[in-house]
Amino acid sequence: MARPTRSSAATARAQPAARRNALPGRLSPGMACDTAFRIIARRHLDAVLAQHEGTCRGAPEALHQIRIALTHLRTTIRFFAPMVDDALRPSVWTELKWLNNQLGMVRDLDVAIERVVAESGEELAVIAELQHWDEKRAESHRLLARALQSARYRRLVEQTSVWIKSGPWSTRRSKEAIRLRRCSLADHATARLTEWEKTLLKKARKLRKLDVEKRHKLRLLNKRLTYSIESLQDLFADESLTKQRSILKQLRKAQKSLGQLNDDARGQTLAASLNEAVPEAHIRFLNRKREKKLLQTASKAYGKLNKAKPFRSADLAPNADPEHEV
């Protein structure tokens, strides 16, 4: 019989430790915040990695999903601040922002191209215009694929993974740092969701008076609250699901309308870059009637959200059964 190699022996020794250190498969209300952060952040980082190959190939849906996963991950880091605000967090955040910017240009072009195809009736004119849009998309994707296959991207993944698991935030010994890590997820989540909902609704009251930039910031607040609730779905008790779904329904309605308004603004900017080839391309993204309708939809959704009862600790599910944990 062949003798075990040094590496195989090391692997065998490591396996029991790995099992002991394995994270639970589900969130639970009494779970400490440090464990909850690792579970949620790891889920979203894994979702980013799962879409890497498809995005490199140029698949629009993979690109869309990798951006959603990345936004979820960045939202999770915000959700668990200040617990994770250590010396490495700014570096991690900068790199995640870099990746988001790389993805954003191509995604904006995909959305603009969909709009051109959907709203044009002059087939020959569309074919000519789309050629310019497609050329711009192809060049932007070449740059994105290069970024996704770069050493910088690989370092980003490794740095973020290590930081989530054992960054300086996880070993700081001050009383406040220890308190933040040990705080129950239920207490932290209730306080955070309530705070973010209050901020969102306060700013939403001025929706019709907001310029493009401030409206974009409102959209980001909306997305932050939506994604946080989605990430915490393990916590909601059966009797609170109706409330959770109702809140998410209104948030998503507002998100969709604000997203379309933002897409229109981005489309105008991108169309401006095609001005010489397609002089009137930007006109397609100017529609006051559409803007008014989208603002009405978002305002109505925020009105309904404002009438909903805020989240409470009682809305959270009892601790997950051991059989559901891994």
N, C-alpha and C positions, 0 to 999 in steps of 0.2 A: 504493500500500500504506500502511495506517495506521501511523503511528509508534508504537512501544511506549511505553506509559505509564511514568511513574516507578515506580509500584508493581509493574508487571509485570517491569520490568527488575531491580528489587530482588529480586523473587521468583526470577528466573532466576539471579541471582548467588548467592542463598542456597542453592539446591538442591544444588550440589556439596558445600558445607560440611555441609549436613544429612546427605548420604550418608556423608561422612567421619565424622560424629559418631554415626551410627546404631549402636544397640546390637546385639550378636549376638542371633540368634533363640533360641539355646539356652545353657544353663549348661554349663560344663566345669570339671573339678576344678582346673586350673591357673589359672583365671580369678581376677583380683584381686577382693577383696571389695567395693570401691567399684562396680565394674561389675556384679557379681552383685546387689548391693542394688538398683541402679537397675532392672535387668531384672525382678526379682521384685516389687518394690514397684509398678512401673509396670503389670505384669500385673494385680495385684489392684486398683489404683485404676481401671484400665480396666474391670474386672469390676463395680466399684461403679457406674460411670457407665452401663454397659450395662443395668442394672436400674432406673435412675432413673425412666424413663417408666412402666414397669409398676407400680412401687411407688406412684407418684403416682396411678395409676388405681385402686389398691386391690387389685391381684392378690396374694393370699397367697403364691404361689410366688415371685414377683418379690421380695417383701419378705424371704422366707426366704433367697433367693440373695444379696441385697444385704447382708444381715447376715453371711452366711458370708464374702463377699468382704471386707467391712470388718474382720472378725476376722482374716482372713488378712493383711491389710495391717498391722494393729496388731501381729500376731505377728512379722511381718517386721522391724518397727522394733525390737522387743525382741531378735530373733535377732541383729541386727547392732549392738547396743549392746556396748561404748561407742563404736564408730566413729562413729555418727550422733548421739551425745549432745552436740549443740551448743547455742548460745543460743536457737535457734528451735524445737528439738524439743519443749520443754514446751508451747509455744503450739500447735504442730501436734497434739500428743497430746491437749490439752484439747479442741480442736475435733472431733477424731475420736471422742473419748469422748462429747461432746455429741450427735453424730450417732447413735452407738450407742444412747444413752439414748432418743432420739426414736423409733428403730426398735423398741426393745425392748418398749415398752408394747403396741404393736399386735401384735407377734409373740406375746407372752405370751397375749394375748386369743385370737388365732387357735388356739393350741395348746389353751387351755382349752375353747374352743368345740368343737373336734374331740373332746375327751374327753367333753364333755356328750353330743354326738351319738352317739358310739360306745358309751357305757355305759348309756344310758337305754332302758328298755323301755316306759315309760308315755308313749305318744305325745302325749297332750294336755298332760301335765305338762311334757314336753320343749318343746313349742311355746311354752308360756307362759314357761318359763324362758329359752329361747333369745331371746325378744324382748328381754329385759333385757340379755342378753349382747351381742346385736347392736347395741342402742342404744349401749352403752358402747364397742363396737368402732368404730362409725361416728363417734362424737365423737372418739375417739382418732386415727382416721385423718385426720379433718379437720385436726387439729393437726399431724399428721405431714406431710401434703401441703403445708400452709402453710410448715413448716420447710424442706422439700425445694425449695420454690420461692422461698425467701428470699434476700436479699443475703448473709446469713451463710453459707448453704450454698455459694453461688457463690464467695465469698472462700475458704472452706475448700478447695474443689477447686483453685482457682488457687494458693493458698499451698502446699498439699501437693504439687502437681505441680512447682512451681518448687523447692521444698525437696528433693524427691527428686533432681531433676536437678542442681542447683547450690547447695544449701544451704551454710552456713558449714562444715559437717562436711567438705565436699569440698575445701576450700582451706586448712585449718589446716596450719601449717608445722612444728609440733613434731615431733621424731623419732618419738614414740609415735603421733601422728596419722597420719603417713606410713606407719609400719609397719603399722598397722591397715588402712589402705586397700590396701596392697600385699600383705597376707597372702593366701595362696591360699585359695580357697573350700573346697577339700578339707580343709585343716588346720583352718580355722575351723569348718566344719560338723561334722567329727568331734568336736572338743572340745565344741561346743555341744550336740550331740545326746546325747553321753555324759553331760554335766553335767545336762541336763534330765531324762534318763531316770533317773539315779541319784536325783535329788531326788524325782521322782514316785514311784518304787518305795518310797523310804524313808517317805514320808507315807502311801502306800497300805497299808502294813502295819498301820496303826491305823484302817483304814476303818470297821470296825464300831463304833468308839468315837467317831467324829467327829459333832459336831452338824451342823445344817443348814448353817450358815455355813462351817464348815471343810470340809464335804463339797463345797460349792460351789467353794471355792478349789482343792480337789483336782481337780475337774472342769475348772477353767480350766488347771491345769498339764497335764492330760491332753490338752486341746484344743490347747494351745501346742505340745506335742511332735508330735501328729498332723499339725497343719497345717504344721509346719516340714518334716516328712518329705515331705508331699505337694508342697510348694513346690520341693523339691529333687529331684523325680523324674527330671529330666534326667541326674542324676549316677550313677544306679545301673547298674552293669554287669549284663549278662544273667544271669551266674551268681549275682548277689546279689539278684535280683528275688524269688526264693522267700523269702529271709530278710526282705526288706523287706515283702513282702505278709503274711508271718506276723506280723510285729510290728504292722503297721497293722491286721490283723484283730483282734488282742487289744486294741489301743488303742481301736478303734471299738466293740468289744463293751462295754468299760468305759465309754466315752463315752456310748453309748446308754443304759445303765442309770443312770449318774449324771445324764444329761440328763433322764430320766423322773422321777427322784427330785426334781430341781430344778424340773421343771414342776409336780409335785404341790405342792411348797412354794409356788411362785408362784401356782398355782391357788387354794390356800387363802387367800392374801392377797387375790387379786382377788375371790374369792367373798365375803369379808368385806365388801367395798364394796357388795355386792348384798343385804346382810343384811335390810334392811327389805322389799325387794321379793320376795326369795327367801330366807326365814329359814334354810333348811337346805342352801343351795347348797354350803357348804364341806365337808359330809359326803362328797360325791362324791370328794373328793381325799384322804380319810383311809382308808387301807387297809393295815393292818400286815402282812397276808400278802403283799401286793404289794411292800411295802417290803423285807421279808425276802428275797424271791425276787430282787429287783433287786440287793440287796447281795451275795447269793451269786454272782450272775452276774459282777458287777464283780470280786469277790475272786478268783474262779476265773481270770478273764482276766489279772489282775495276777500271779497265781501262774505262769501260763504265760509271761508276758512276762519275769518274773524269771529264768526258766531259759534264755531266749534269749541268744545271744552278743551283746555290745554292738557298736555300729557301729565299723568301722575304716576307715582311708583306703583300704585294699585293696578295700572294697566299692564304691568309686566308679568310675564308668565312665572309660575313657580320654577324652582330649580329643575334643570333637565334631568331625566331619569338616567342613572348610570349606564343603562343598556344602550343609550343613544350616544354615549361618549366613546372616544377611541383613545 
